[in-house]
């Protein structure tokens, strides 16, 4: 058997504490000795265990000992709490731009931060809905390449795909898109690249999970971040860009929460005698039209006139003949 060092023993014992202890499970010195031999083929004595525990505590690990609990050892300090793991797991499930396979891989990594006992309660992979997950396995690679391009202020080219009637992703056009990338933004359940297309001046959004064959080009971005006026992206609705406009909405009280969640708490709100309220919001108007149509019974666009008329036109063009 190979000679082992104190440091390697310490790492093995740390792994045992991570894997087999939590607030409901404590391991004794004898159990640590047994697991060291079973899992790592290392014979250690009690003094080695005591010394490794002391060293781990000196390195900043918070460990409950026999003096605290009268049973044995339990790791108290972890990289993530159970609540944080749960939050991250649920967030990954809600990200439609992450494929089913990548979702499972990420969840497995997250669960590795839990003890083996806690892990049993977080086996969610059987409830992933494949049809809502992106079929594009290149998403993580896309993010890495785009991060490189944004940091180096270089243009990129890519093939943009969309669904066809056979439910497969196909190129939207033959020639690749060439753009200046500026930022990656999560909006709703999708992940977008904020960019300016070659030959254009206004920022727009493209879904990263719909990009393939991304290449970083030698050409620098056409506009600096200041010139691209990225501040307007703070007022995005449904990933629609454009110069923000001041819009007046008249809403029923029951949608107050949704108005604040969408447009922020810095909007101006005035209560009306009839139980409605007026909200003055600064936003990109194309996305606002789609948002307002969701709450047709509860939200009326008062002004400006052109935005109000767009909503009216969208209502008239419905396929129900009403």
FENRAUR-V998747 format. One record per pair of residues at least 24 apart in sequence whose C-alpha atoms are under 10 Angstrom apart, sorted by the first residue. I is the first residue (numbers start at 0). GAP is how many residues later the second one is. Records with the same first field share a line. If there is no record, write none. Layout:
I->GAP + GAP
This chain:
0->40 + 41 + 42
1->39 + 40
2->39
3->38 + 39 + 40
5->42 + 43 + 45 + 46 + 49
6->45 + 48 + 49
7->44
8->27 + 31 + 33 + 34 + 35 + 39 + 40 + 42 + 43
9->38 + 39 + 41 + 42 + 43 + 44 + 45 + 46
10->41 + 45
11->24 + 27 + 28 + 30 + 40
12->27 + 36 + 39 + 40 + 43
13->38 + 39 + 42 + 47 + 61
14->60 + 100
15->58 + 59 + 99
16->36 + 46 + 56 + 57 + 58 + 59 + 98
17->56 + 57 + 58 + 59 + 60 + 94 + 95 + 96 + 97 + 98
18->56 + 93 + 94 + 95 + 96 + 97 + 98 + 99 + 100
19->53 + 54 + 55 + 94 + 95 + 96 + 97 + 98
20->52 + 53 + 54 + 55 + 93 + 94 + 95 + 96 + 97
21->51 + 52 + 53 + 54 + 55 + 56 + 92 + 93 + 94 + 95 + 96
22->41 + 51 + 52 + 53 + 92 + 95
23->50 + 93 + 94
24->46 + 47 + 48 + 49 + 50 + 90 + 92 + 93
25->38 + 39 + 40 + 43 + 45 + 46 + 47 + 48 + 49
26->38 + 39 + 44 + 45 + 46 + 47 + 48
27->37 + 38 + 42 + 43 + 44 + 45 + 46
28->36 + 37 + 42 + 43 + 44
29->42
30->41 + 42
31->40 + 41
74->40
77->35 + 36
78->34 + 35
79->30 + 33 + 34
80->32 + 33
81->29 + 31 + 32 + 36 + 37 + 40
83->26
84->25 + 26 + 28 + 29 + 37
85->24 + 25 + 36
88->33 + 35
89->34
90->98
91->97
92->31 + 32 + 34 + 35 + 36 + 39 + 40 + 96
93->34 + 38 + 39 + 94 + 95 + 96
94->37 + 38 + 39 + 91 + 93 + 94 + 95 + 96
95->33 + 34 + 35 + 36 + 37 + 38 + 39 + 92 + 93 + 94 + 95 + 113
96->35 + 36 + 37 + 38 + 39 + 40 + 42 + 43 + 89 + 92 + 93 + 94 + 95 + 110 + 111 + 112 + 113
97->34 + 35 + 36 + 37 + 38 + 39 + 40 + 41 + 42 + 91 + 92 + 93 + 111
98->31 + 32 + 33 + 34 + 35 + 36 + 37 + 38 + 39 + 40 + 41 + 110
99->25 + 28 + 29 + 30 + 31 + 32 + 33 + 34 + 35 + 36 + 37
100->24 + 27 + 29 + 32 + 33 + 34 + 36
101->31 + 32 + 35 + 36 + 37 + 38
102->25 + 30
103->24
133->56 + 75 + 76
134->33 + 34 + 74 + 75
135->25 + 33 + 72 + 73 + 74 + 75 + 76
136->72 + 75
137->70 + 71 + 72 + 73 + 74 + 75 + 76
138->52 + 68 + 69 + 70 + 71 + 72 + 73
139->68 + 69
140->71 + 72 + 73
141->66 + 67 + 68 + 69 + 70 + 71 + 72 + 73
142->41 + 48 + 50 + 65 + 66 + 71
144->69 + 70 + 71
145->35 + 36 + 37 + 38 + 47 + 62 + 68 + 69 + 70
146->34 + 35 + 36 + 37
147->68
148->31 + 32 + 33 + 34 + 66 + 67 + 68 + 69 + 71 + 72
149->30 + 31 + 32 + 33 + 34 + 45 + 66 + 71
150->30 + 31 + 32
151->64 + 66 + 68 + 69
152->27 + 28 + 29 + 63 + 64 + 65 + 66 + 67 + 68 + 69 + 70 + 71 + 72
153->25 + 26 + 27 + 28 + 62 + 63 + 64 + 65 + 66 + 67 + 68
154->24 + 25 + 26 + 27 + 40 + 41 + 42 + 43 + 60 + 61 + 62 + 63 + 64 + 65 + 66 + 67
155->24 + 25 + 39 + 41 + 58 + 59 + 60 + 61 + 62 + 63 + 64 + 65
156->24 + 54 + 55 + 56 + 57 + 58 + 59 + 60
157->52 + 53 + 54 + 55 + 56 + 57 + 58
158->51 + 52 + 53 + 54 + 55 + 56
159->46 + 47 + 48 + 49 + 50 + 51 + 52 + 53 + 54
160->46 + 48 + 49 + 50 + 51
161->47 + 48 + 49
162->47
168->41
169->40
170->39 + 40 + 41
171->38
175->36 + 37 + 38
176->34 + 37
177->36 + 37 + 38 + 39
178->38 + 42 + 43
179->37 + 39 + 40 + 41 + 42 + 43 + 44 + 48
180->24 + 40 + 41 + 42 + 44
181->39 + 41 + 42 + 43 + 46 + 48
182->42 + 47 + 50
183->24
184->48 + 54
185->53
186->49 + 50 + 51 + 52
187->49 + 50 + 51
189->48 + 49
190->48
191->47
192->46
193->36 + 39 + 45 + 47
194->26 + 33 + 35
195->25 + 26 + 27 + 32
196->25
197->24
200->26 + 27 + 28
201->25 + 26 + 27 + 28 + 30 + 39 + 40 + 41
202->25 + 26 + 27 + 29 + 30 + 37 + 38 + 39 + 40
203->26 + 29 + 35 + 36 + 37 + 38
204->28 + 31 + 33 + 34 + 35 + 36
205->33
206->32
231->50 + 51 + 52
232->50 + 51
233->29 + 48 + 49 + 50
234->27 + 28 + 29 + 46 + 47 + 48 + 49 + 50 + 52 + 53
235->26 + 27 + 46 + 47 + 48 + 49 + 50 + 51 + 52
236->25 + 26 + 46 + 47 + 48 + 49 + 50 + 51 + 52 + 53 + 54
237->24 + 46 + 48 + 49 + 50 + 51 + 52 + 53
238->45 + 47 + 48
239->43 + 44 + 45 + 46 + 47 + 48 + 50
240->42 + 43 + 44 + 45 + 46
241->41 + 42 + 43 + 44 + 45
242->39 + 40 + 41 + 42 + 43
243->37 + 38 + 39 + 40 + 41 + 42
244->36 + 37 + 38 + 39 + 40 + 59 + 62
245->34 + 35 + 36 + 37 + 38 + 39 + 57 + 58
246->32 + 33 + 34 + 35 + 36 + 37 + 38 + 41 + 54 + 55 + 56 + 57 + 58 + 60 + 61
247->30 + 31 + 32 + 33 + 34 + 52 + 53 + 54 + 55 + 56 + 59 + 60
248->28 + 29 + 30 + 31 + 32 + 43 + 50 + 51 + 52 + 53 + 54 + 55 + 59
249->26 + 27 + 28 + 29 + 30 + 48 + 49 + 50 + 51 + 52 + 53
250->24 + 25 + 26 + 27 + 28 + 44 + 45 + 46 + 47 + 48 + 49 + 50
251->24 + 25 + 26 + 43 + 45 + 46 + 47 + 48
252->24 + 25 + 45 + 46
253->44
254->40 + 43 + 44
255->42
257->37
258->32 + 40
261->26 + 29
277->24
284->25
285->24 + 25
288->25
289->24
